[in-house]
Amino acid sequence: MPDGKKRRRIGFRIFLAVLILLYASLILALQSRTFADFYCGEIAPRIANAVGGVMSLIPTSVNEICIAALICFALIFVILLILLIFLHKRETYRRFVGGCFAFLLVVAVLWTGGELCYDAAMMKSTPVRQPQTHDFDELTALWNFTIAQLNTLSNEVDRDENYHLIHRGDAEIRSAVDASRQKLAADYPRFQYAKPPVPKAAVFSAVISKYGDSAYFITPWYETVFTVKAQNASTYPSIYAHEYSHYSGFYREDEANFFGHLLCVQSDDPNVQYAGWLDIINIVWNAIKQDFFGHSPTDEELDDPAFLAYCDATVWYDSGLILGDKTGNYKLFHKERGEENVVDEYKKESDLPEAAAKLIRKQGQKYFENLRAHLGEHYYDGAVQLLLDYYADQLEPYRTENLSNEKE
């Protein structure tokens, strides 16, 4: 049986081999677009299927538990370092502290390397489609087209006696997305290799929500994790499809939004289709406001008569109903009809102490600002351009000048 030194030597060699492989991949991804494309298209989806399949057997979010455990371990390590001042003469204690330090170093190096590889592949790989520049009239046509789909599907989806949407469960959503990804696999081969993962509920749901996120996909464990807020939203199928797109090697946020949308609208389930269109109207609406005003407008600017006239010329939709469908809060819908809102599906996210919530929100805002600057045109809102490209040959009837003046 190997002695202690020999075991440490073997462990060090294994760690060194993994480290060399990891950072060699990082260097290749940074230097070679061909390798980055190969990694995103061939390697990443297969790893996701293998590792994610094993991780799916664990019902809890492994990533969150590991982060919590590491934070606790790091705090304990600080205490151990302080105690080292008094116990430095004890060789056993010094070895123990040294082992703890080595463990933290190994975790930090491997975790950082994995995230850098992910980041390099995301930034260096070839975009699925280079977004084209579209004018404001085409953007308006996309808005009209989107609302037309919502108006049609709104009458086809399953609702209860109070006209509230009937949400799909995890198994139903996973099955619907799997059927859609098989349809898309002919045009987008990455979907051939990775089946939709088992969705997990976030352990620290309130923290993630206050951070400004509703779901995440994490590379070390290849999990898809969702907050309570996301799971109670009518757009949950689209949020799930977005994270699955990351899981399949589509790392850019605009691409994940785009494919999250396609995976939903390709479904045979009208509720899943509806979720896709509901999820996309936010970024289309934001793009319209940004283009119309040249900046993000204030509430007062949104009341500008010229902008109100523009909105009045677009396709009509039931704002009370769609607002309820998006949030699960149907108060406006029932109020406009003089009805009592008997059932409110909206489930409030858990509260955090105000000081902690402010700190978490601040850090989240910094993260998303950095992400936007880092990704540039491939940020979340870039999906609008991808959608304009994809639906270009269907938008002509939805240009303002081609619409009927009659409101429904």
C-alpha positions as CSV (number, residue, x, y, z in Angstrom):
1,M,0.0,0.0,0.0
2,P,1.5,3.4,-1.0
3,D,2.8,5.5,1.9
4,G,1.6,9.0,2.5
5,K,4.2,10.7,0.3
6,K,3.5,8.4,-2.6
7,R,-0.2,9.0,-2.3
8,R,0.4,12.7,-2.3
9,R,2.7,12.4,-5.3
10,I,0.0,10.4,-7.3
11,G,-2.7,12.9,-6.3
12,F,-0.4,15.8,-7.4
13,R,0.2,14.2,-10.8
14,I,-3.5,13.7,-11.4
15,F,-4.2,17.2,-10.5
16,L,-1.4,18.5,-12.7
17,A,-2.7,16.4,-15.7
18,V,-6.2,17.8,-15.2
19,L,-4.8,21.3,-14.9
20,I,-2.7,21.0,-18.0
21,L,-5.7,19.6,-20.0
22,L,-8.0,22.4,-18.7
23,Y,-5.7,25.3,-19.5
24,A,-4.5,23.8,-22.8
25,S,-8.2,23.8,-23.8
26,L,-8.5,27.4,-22.6
27,I,-5.5,28.5,-24.7
28,L,-6.8,26.6,-27.7
29,A,-10.3,28.1,-27.3
30,L,-8.8,31.6,-27.0
31,Q,-6.5,31.1,-30.1
32,S,-8.6,29.0,-32.4
33,R,-12.2,29.7,-33.4
34,T,-12.3,26.2,-35.0
35,F,-11.6,24.6,-31.6
36,A,-14.1,26.8,-29.9
37,D,-16.7,25.8,-32.4
38,F,-15.8,22.1,-32.0
39,Y,-16.0,22.5,-28.2
40,C,-19.4,24.2,-28.3
41,G,-20.9,22.0,-31.0
42,E,-19.4,18.5,-30.2
43,I,-17.8,18.3,-26.8
44,A,-20.0,20.5,-24.5
45,P,-23.4,18.9,-25.3
46,R,-22.0,15.4,-24.8
47,I,-20.4,16.4,-21.4
48,A,-23.7,18.0,-20.4
49,N,-25.5,14.8,-21.2
50,A,-23.0,12.6,-19.3
51,V,-22.4,14.8,-16.2
52,G,-25.9,16.3,-16.2
53,G,-27.4,12.8,-16.3
54,V,-25.5,11.8,-13.2
55,M,-26.2,15.1,-11.4
56,S,-29.9,14.7,-12.2
57,L,-30.0,11.8,-9.8
58,I,-29.4,14.3,-6.9
59,P,-32.6,16.3,-6.4
60,T,-30.9,19.2,-4.8
61,S,-28.9,21.9,-6.5
62,V,-25.3,20.6,-6.1
63,N,-23.8,23.9,-7.2
64,E,-25.6,25.9,-4.5
65,I,-24.8,23.3,-1.8
66,C,-21.1,23.3,-2.8
67,I,-20.9,27.1,-2.8
68,A,-22.5,27.3,0.7
69,A,-20.1,24.5,1.9
70,L,-17.1,26.3,0.4
71,I,-18.1,29.6,2.0
72,C,-18.4,27.9,5.4
73,F,-15.1,26.1,4.9
74,A,-13.4,29.4,3.9
75,L,-14.7,31.1,7.1
76,I,-13.5,28.1,9.2
77,F,-10.1,28.3,7.4
78,V,-9.7,31.9,8.5
79,I,-10.2,30.8,12.1
80,L,-7.7,28.0,11.6
81,L,-5.2,30.6,10.3
82,I,-5.7,32.7,13.4
83,L,-5.3,29.7,15.6
84,L,-2.0,28.9,13.8
85,I,-0.5,31.9,15.5
86,F,-0.8,30.0,18.8
87,L,-0.4,26.5,17.5
88,H,2.3,26.9,15.0
89,K,4.7,24.7,16.9
90,R,2.4,21.6,16.5
91,E,3.4,19.8,13.3
92,T,0.1,17.9,13.0
93,Y,-1.8,21.1,13.1
94,R,0.4,22.8,10.6
95,R,-0.1,19.9,8.2
96,F,-3.8,20.1,8.7
97,V,-3.9,23.8,7.9
98,G,-1.6,23.2,4.9
99,G,-4.0,20.5,3.6
100,C,-7.0,22.8,4.0
101,F,-5.1,25.5,2.0
102,A,-4.2,23.0,-0.7
103,F,-7.8,22.0,-1.0
104,L,-9.0,25.6,-1.4
105,L,-6.3,26.3,-3.9
106,V,-7.2,23.2,-6.0
107,V,-10.9,24.1,-6.0
108,A,-10.2,27.7,-6.9
109,V,-7.8,26.8,-9.8
110,L,-10.1,24.1,-11.3
111,W,-13.3,26.2,-10.9
112,T,-11.7,29.3,-12.3
113,G,-10.2,27.3,-15.2
114,G,-13.5,25.7,-16.0
115,E,-15.3,29.1,-16.0
116,L,-12.6,30.6,-18.2
117,C,-12.9,27.8,-20.7
118,Y,-16.7,28.3,-20.8
119,D,-16.2,32.1,-21.3
120,A,-13.5,31.6,-24.0
121,A,-15.7,29.2,-25.9
122,M,-18.7,31.5,-25.7
123,M,-16.8,34.6,-26.9
124,K,-14.6,32.9,-29.6
125,S,-17.0,30.5,-31.2
126,T,-18.8,31.5,-34.4
127,P,-22.3,33.0,-33.8
128,V,-25.1,30.8,-35.0
129,R,-26.3,33.7,-37.1
130,Q,-24.7,37.1,-37.3
131,P,-27.5,39.6,-36.6
132,Q,-28.4,42.0,-39.4
133,T,-29.4,45.6,-38.9
134,H,-33.2,46.2,-39.2
135,D,-35.1,49.5,-39.4
136,F,-37.8,50.7,-36.9
137,D,-40.6,49.7,-39.3
138,E,-39.5,46.1,-39.2
139,L,-39.2,46.2,-35.5
140,T,-42.8,47.5,-35.3
141,A,-43.8,44.7,-37.7
142,L,-42.2,42.1,-35.3
143,W,-44.1,43.6,-32.4
144,N,-47.4,43.3,-34.4
145,F,-46.5,39.8,-35.4
146,T,-45.8,38.8,-31.8
147,I,-49.0,40.3,-30.5
148,A,-51.0,38.6,-33.3
149,Q,-49.6,35.2,-32.1
150,L,-50.4,36.0,-28.5
151,N,-54.0,37.0,-29.4
152,T,-54.5,33.7,-31.3
153,L,-52.9,31.5,-28.7
154,S,-54.7,33.3,-25.8
155,N,-57.9,31.7,-27.0
156,E,-56.4,28.2,-27.4
157,V,-54.5,27.7,-24.2
158,D,-55.9,25.8,-21.2
159,R,-57.5,28.0,-18.6
160,D,-59.4,27.3,-15.4
161,E,-62.9,28.7,-14.5
162,N,-61.4,32.1,-13.5
163,Y,-59.7,32.3,-16.9
164,H,-56.3,31.8,-15.3
165,L,-53.6,29.9,-17.2
166,I,-53.1,26.2,-16.2
167,H,-49.4,25.8,-15.7
168,R,-47.5,22.9,-17.1
169,G,-45.5,20.7,-14.8
170,D,-41.7,20.0,-15.0
171,A,-42.3,16.6,-16.7
172,E,-44.7,18.1,-19.3
173,I,-42.3,21.0,-20.1
174,R,-39.3,18.7,-20.4
175,S,-41.2,16.4,-22.8
176,A,-42.5,19.3,-24.9
177,V,-39.0,20.8,-25.2
178,D,-37.5,17.4,-26.0
179,A,-40.0,17.0,-28.9
180,S,-39.1,20.5,-30.2
181,R,-35.4,19.9,-30.0
182,Q,-35.7,16.8,-32.2
183,K,-37.5,19.0,-34.8
184,L,-34.7,21.6,-34.6
185,A,-31.8,19.1,-34.6
186,A,-31.8,18.8,-38.4
187,D,-30.9,22.5,-38.7
188,Y,-29.0,22.9,-35.4
189,P,-27.0,19.7,-34.8
190,R,-26.0,20.6,-31.2
191,F,-29.6,19.6,-30.2
192,Q,-28.8,16.0,-31.3
193,Y,-26.4,15.4,-28.5
194,A,-28.0,16.7,-25.3
195,K,-31.5,15.7,-24.0
196,P,-33.3,18.3,-21.9
197,P,-32.0,18.0,-18.3
198,V,-34.1,17.4,-15.2
199,P,-35.0,20.9,-13.8
200,K,-34.1,21.5,-10.1
201,A,-35.5,24.0,-7.6
202,A,-33.1,26.5,-6.2
203,V,-32.1,26.0,-2.6
204,F,-31.5,29.7,-2.1
205,S,-34.4,30.8,-4.2
206,A,-35.0,34.2,-2.6
207,V,-31.3,35.1,-2.8
208,I,-31.1,34.3,-6.6
209,S,-34.3,36.3,-7.3
210,K,-33.0,39.3,-5.4
211,Y,-29.8,39.0,-7.3
212,G,-31.9,39.6,-10.4
213,D,-32.0,36.1,-11.9
214,S,-34.7,33.5,-12.1
215,A,-32.7,30.5,-13.3
216,Y,-29.1,29.5,-14.1
217,F,-27.1,26.8,-15.9
218,I,-23.8,26.0,-14.3
219,T,-20.9,24.3,-16.1
220,P,-19.1,22.3,-13.3
221,W,-22.3,20.3,-12.6
222,Y,-24.4,20.8,-15.8
223,E,-27.5,21.5,-13.9
224,T,-30.5,23.7,-14.7
225,V,-31.8,25.4,-11.6
226,F,-34.9,27.5,-11.2
227,T,-36.3,29.8,-8.5
228,V,-39.8,29.7,-7.0
229,K,-40.5,32.9,-8.9
230,A,-39.6,31.3,-12.3
231,Q,-41.5,28.1,-11.6
232,N,-44.7,30.0,-10.9
233,A,-44.4,32.2,-14.0
234,S,-46.4,31.4,-17.1
235,T,-43.1,31.9,-19.0
236,Y,-41.5,29.1,-17.2
237,P,-41.4,26.8,-20.3
238,S,-39.5,29.5,-22.1
239,I,-37.1,30.1,-19.2
240,Y,-36.5,26.3,-19.1
241,A,-35.9,26.2,-22.9
242,H,-33.4,29.1,-22.5
243,E,-31.3,27.2,-19.9
244,Y,-31.5,24.0,-22.0
245,S,-30.1,26.0,-24.9
246,H,-27.0,26.8,-22.8
247,Y,-26.9,23.2,-21.8
248,S,-26.7,22.2,-25.5
249,G,-23.7,24.5,-26.1
250,F,-25.4,27.7,-27.2
251,Y,-23.6,29.9,-24.6
252,R,-24.4,33.4,-25.9
253,E,-27.4,35.0,-24.2
254,D,-29.0,36.3,-27.3
255,E,-28.8,32.8,-28.9
256,A,-30.2,31.2,-25.7
257,N,-33.1,33.6,-25.8
258,F,-33.6,32.9,-29.5
259,F,-33.6,29.1,-29.2
260,G,-35.6,29.2,-26.0
261,H,-38.3,30.9,-28.1
262,L,-38.0,28.5,-31.0
263,L,-38.1,25.4,-28.8
264,C,-41.4,26.7,-27.3
265,V,-43.1,27.8,-30.5
266,Q,-42.2,24.5,-32.2
267,S,-44.2,22.7,-29.5
268,D,-47.5,21.0,-30.1
269,D,-48.7,22.3,-26.7
270,P,-50.4,25.7,-27.1
271,N,-49.5,26.6,-23.4
272,V,-45.8,26.0,-24.2
273,Q,-46.1,28.0,-27.5
274,Y,-47.8,30.8,-25.6
275,A,-45.0,30.9,-23.0
276,G,-42.4,31.4,-25.8
277,W,-44.3,34.5,-27.2
278,L,-45.0,35.9,-23.7
279,D,-41.3,35.7,-22.9
280,I,-40.2,37.5,-26.0
281,I,-42.4,40.5,-25.9
282,N,-40.4,42.1,-23.1
283,I,-37.2,42.4,-25.2
284,V,-39.1,43.5,-28.3
285,W,-40.9,46.2,-26.3
286,N,-37.6,47.4,-24.7
287,A,-36.1,47.6,-28.2
288,I,-39.1,49.6,-29.5
289,K,-38.8,52.1,-26.6
290,Q,-35.0,52.4,-27.1
291,D,-35.3,53.0,-30.8
292,F,-38.2,55.4,-30.6
293,F,-36.7,57.7,-27.9
294,G,-33.0,56.9,-28.5
295,H,-32.6,56.0,-24.9
296,S,-34.4,54.2,-22.1
297,P,-37.4,56.5,-21.5
298,T,-38.8,57.7,-18.2
299,D,-42.5,57.1,-17.2
300,E,-43.3,60.7,-18.2
301,E,-41.8,60.2,-21.7
302,L,-43.9,57.2,-22.2
303,D,-47.0,59.5,-22.0
304,D,-45.7,61.6,-24.9
305,P,-48.7,62.0,-27.3
306,A,-46.5,61.0,-30.3
307,F,-45.5,57.7,-28.6
308,L,-49.1,57.1,-27.5
309,A,-50.3,57.6,-31.1
310,Y,-47.6,55.2,-32.3
311,C,-48.8,52.5,-29.8
312,D,-52.4,53.1,-30.8
313,A,-51.5,52.3,-34.4
314,T,-50.1,48.8,-33.5
315,V,-52.1,45.6,-33.1
316,W,-54.6,45.7,-30.3
317,Y,-54.2,43.3,-27.3
318,D,-55.8,42.8,-24.0
319,S,-53.2,44.3,-21.7
320,G,-55.0,43.2,-18.5
321,L,-55.0,39.6,-19.7
322,I,-51.5,39.4,-21.0
323,L,-50.2,41.1,-17.8
324,G,-52.0,38.5,-15.8
325,D,-50.7,35.7,-18.0
326,K,-47.1,37.0,-17.6
327,T,-47.2,37.4,-13.9
328,G,-50.0,35.1,-12.6
329,N,-51.6,38.2,-11.1
330,Y,-55.0,38.8,-12.8
331,K,-56.3,41.7,-10.7
332,L,-56.2,44.1,-13.6
333,F,-57.9,41.6,-16.0
334,H,-60.8,41.0,-13.6
335,K,-61.0,44.6,-12.4
336,E,-61.5,45.8,-16.0
337,R,-64.4,43.4,-16.4
338,G,-66.0,44.3,-13.0
339,E,-65.3,40.9,-11.6
340,E,-63.8,39.9,-8.3
341,N,-60.4,38.3,-8.6
342,V,-61.3,35.0,-6.8
343,V,-58.0,33.3,-7.3
344,D,-54.6,34.9,-7.5
345,E,-51.9,32.5,-8.8
346,Y,-49.1,34.8,-8.1
347,K,-46.8,33.3,-5.4
348,K,-44.7,35.9,-3.6
349,E,-41.0,35.3,-3.4
350,S,-39.6,34.9,0.2
351,D,-38.5,38.1,1.8
352,L,-34.9,38.8,2.9
353,P,-33.7,41.3,5.5
354,E,-33.6,44.7,3.7
355,A,-29.9,45.3,4.2
356,A,-29.0,41.9,2.8
357,A,-31.5,42.3,-0.1
358,K,-29.9,45.7,-1.0
359,L,-26.4,44.2,-1.0
360,I,-27.5,41.3,-3.2
361,R,-29.3,43.5,-5.7
362,K,-26.3,45.8,-5.9
363,Q,-24.0,42.9,-6.7
364,G,-26.4,41.5,-9.2
365,Q,-26.7,44.8,-11.0
366,K,-22.9,45.1,-11.3
367,Y,-22.7,41.5,-12.6
368,F,-25.3,42.1,-15.4
369,E,-23.8,45.5,-16.3
370,N,-20.4,43.7,-16.7
371,L,-22.0,40.9,-18.6
372,R,-23.7,43.3,-21.0
373,A,-20.4,45.1,-21.6
374,H,-18.6,41.8,-22.1
375,L,-21.1,40.3,-24.5
376,G,-21.9,43.4,-26.5
377,E,-24.2,42.6,-29.3
378,H,-24.6,39.1,-28.1
379,Y,-26.3,40.2,-24.9
380,Y,-29.9,39.1,-24.0
381,D,-31.6,41.9,-26.1
382,G,-29.6,40.8,-29.2
383,A,-32.3,38.1,-29.7
384,V,-34.5,40.8,-31.2
385,Q,-32.2,41.0,-34.2
386,L,-32.1,37.2,-34.5
387,L,-35.9,37.0,-34.4
388,L,-36.1,39.8,-37.1
389,D,-33.9,37.7,-39.3
390,Y,-35.8,34.5,-38.7
391,Y,-39.3,35.9,-39.3
392,A,-38.3,38.4,-42.0
393,D,-40.4,36.7,-44.7
394,Q,-43.5,36.7,-42.5
395,L,-43.5,40.4,-41.4
396,E,-44.8,42.2,-44.4
397,P,-48.5,41.8,-43.6
398,Y,-47.8,43.2,-40.1
399,R,-46.2,46.5,-41.2
400,T,-48.3,49.4,-39.8
401,E,-49.4,50.5,-43.3
402,N,-50.7,47.0,-44.1
403,L,-52.8,46.7,-40.9
404,S,-56.6,47.2,-40.7
405,N,-57.5,50.3,-38.8
406,E,-60.2,48.4,-37.0
407,K,-59.5,47.5,-33.3
408,E,-60.8,44.3,-31.9
